[in-house]
Structures are given as structure tokens and as C-alpha cells.
Amino acid sequence: METQQPRDYDLAEPPYEPSAVPGCADCLSLVVARQNARSSADYSAASDRNVELRGHQAEAHAS
């Protein structure tokens, strides 16, 4: 029987969680929705709000 050697895994940091751009009501709304989802243990919805927030920021706040 052949034994397997442990592998080296490159573990990456989880993606950062975006924050609201100051003064943007749309960003703030998504951050609040994310917090509400997380407080009710709906982590899928919280993740969805992160995706929406990143998309909004790429579209509305790209430099």
C-alpha cells in the first residue's frame, strides 16, 4: 500500500467585503441590506448583496 504525501495548499484570504462609498445612497442601501441578511442568518443573501455592491461600485464609482 502506497502512502500519500501531504500537499502544499495555497490558501487565499477571503475576498474583502466592500463598504459603502461615502455619500452614495445606493451603496448604503446595499450595506444595510447585507447587515440585515446577516443578522437573520441569511448568509446567501448577504453574499448576494456583496456581489450587487461590487457591481454597483464598478459601474457607478469606477475611476
Residue pairs with C-beta under 8 A, 6 or more apart in sequence:
15 50
17 34
17 50
18 50
18 53
18 54
18 57
19 27
19 31
20 27
20 28
20 30
20 31
20 53
21 27
21 57
21 61
24 60
24 61
26 56
26 60
27 53
27 56
27 57
27 61
30 49
30 52
30 53
30 56
31 49
31 53
33 45
33 49
34 45
34 46
34 49
34 50
34 53
37 43
37 45
37 46
37 48
37 49
38 46
